[in-house]
Amino acid sequence: MKALCWEGTNEVAIENVPDPQIRNSGDVILKVRASAVCGSDLHLLGGYIPAMQSGDVLGHEFLGEVAEVGPGVRDRKVGDRVVVCSFVGCGRCWYCTHDLWSLCDNANTNPGITEALWGSAIGACYGYSHALGGFAGSHAEYIRVPFADHGTFVVPDELADDLAAVFASDAGPTGWMGADLGGVKSGDVVAVWGCGGVGQVAARAAVLLGAERVISIDRIPERLAQAEKYMGVETIDYAKTDVGAELRERTGGRGPDVCIEAVGMEAHSTGPEYLYDQIKQQLRLQTDRPTAVREAIYNCRKGGSVFCLGVFAGVVDKFPLGALMNKGLTFRGAQQHGHRYIPMLLDRIASGDLPTRHLATHPMSLDEGPEGYRLFKEKEDNCVRAVFQP
């Protein structure tokens, strides 16, 4: 079958790879109908995530049709149209049974890598390096899905548009988790760094959870425009103003109650800290650029909450631990626990509460995958998300 593969730093190509096979009784084989690019994929392309190998199939946000079921699968049948959580969860370990699905003890077949990096092994993610399990990704004609009774979710018939439903796989639950676990409550002022797919969903989730005011921060005009039009939030273009001064002005001098970072390890900035971080990252003196995280910590109100949604790989410099401690902030982060959110998100997308179809600015064939990633990486042609339809 055809698949879009990582071939080296900033190199992707369409390759012929073996068809997936049922390997365990709980597996299904899915015929992929839609598979979206994600901002965290750019960290793979840039060579910032360890344990990628030439020929690895990319992609972790996807929807498809069940083509084959293993003998132990109970709740899925051939022909079901399902969205799949990007993180794999066994459904039986302590973490899965406590709704901490991305921390599954049994999904990651290469736990030693992340144990060395982070002190403990987390779960597995499709198409996201051998450090997170080495599972083949979804930019392909077919994909094997383990623990299918737990990780696949039937898309309701009223949600007919695959290009809307596909974002319930990753961007939807990731963004919603930021607002939920960030503690957004009625009357809060919330600031979200990043207006990509995850940032937009986080902002909309904050609105739906009762926030009085939601402010999204970015520099890309089409993303800012989408956040205003579809998610119903205020925006700040950080390239045109001082973000801290603007947030203080809009919050009576206190700062936001909840700050959500949805940018990750390749954050940009107009200030000198960006150049500092970029040089240190390129020289491998730090693995990540924490510009947006610093900004969120410095600008959150005293006693407020900061949630880190963006993907980070290792260590950073100039982390404002003093500000975090002395301001009495609550700081949290996680890879997404999508299994707890996806059914609710599918219903919200179907009802129109949570708009997602607009994120798919560039529906493309799988053969156009390399060009889709180029447009996405370079932010050309108003590309917010490319979605491949094999």
Steps between C-alpha positions, in 0.01 A plus 500: 500500500596867471610697805661836577832430671766692690829467309721736700502853634250704296460215250175311443398280207228267379621141529362152446490326838363161614128480570422489873396167651300396806766424763296475821143391559388853593624659177301638210625600156364835395460631147602862546251760376659817637835567671600852609841656544573642846731769628681244713592314179727791415718407798552162333581660167748735661687216669418612855331177612739207557466147365363567152613255232498540124181350362286562810140575401380838630156611621300470821170686449265284298162350417421189302282199429554169672620250238597202720452410867704278727333206676500676837328820384155533658363844418609567142399339173603523136355814344494715815615858436720591794729772624808376683668664798857592407629347824475127552351375828461139612193571713618270781802654674481733802540812287233410246252407771565841659432682169869585452509332161814654350697360797401138425744246644450241226480682166859619454713209381824702543471633856873529558536806279251718684603359836849636429364833375230570756541256788194295402361355181181658368259341254524455124394727215446401139772615261696682769842335516627185661522686830119493508454141394607490137144454371448566130315824439176586324627671183439175316228303330458265797612494865503246783318621811573305822263491801226596254213462747653782705664728242243518218178700517208465261420826324128584524311488170398864533868595484542404136798722420827313555691830480318624809497174694871424454597775747333306781804270479766737633454878470156478661583301812839667541353848494201409718729338756697825534190692601361219715815407692610864500199557725299744289180593679214741466608865496870435430719696264702255290799562274607243241841513333464361147214506247569175322248219519578413862507862614170577329328203664646597839360850457156372398502252788567786741198684359278192535623441855379845600797735466394864498777602264739297280802655329701309239855598407678436169662682209354317198212709356286210375521321834409812695209557263376143547516527879285813491252380237448136598595479866356835607802628690714812516848496350842661539758514221821476699703639208313831529475565874642419842311190612553559872383861486200403289397221739531727803291763325225247424497347850496802727872467569487148650569274204300198377364248748600208275779498241517219244819443299417331167820568305772258607871457457548719191335816627569829323527849642591852393726556800867422564407189698398334172847543354653375826279191503543428130881508519507276808257257338695481176821438694315232704577686821127473568244285325202738495410868460278588799416856395122464525518309830708778656255760376206308643665470843605864515157629395269269694338668800629418846347174620392411146542187290731423206445194283762384249347329195787550257735204448839524671775241476761566764668790676474877470701796622381805693185332630340751742469271799521795736197663340310172508567447869476854635183586307330190639419360157365155423692353206384189317569327173417175323473317176133467425275259688270488201297194593323697774396779261447365148136379526395838644700686234342306214158602632607864533646505148182343364281756679708797386617600851859426402585607143787303345437471126667837433832365629530273195611776265681262263330165430743306283571154365761289675723534194513874571626438853849651457350819360242508780775491760696767316201736495430427866859549613555817298150632580436569134168537318319567832558138601373425851473122461553265206285186512587202283225280358653179361 
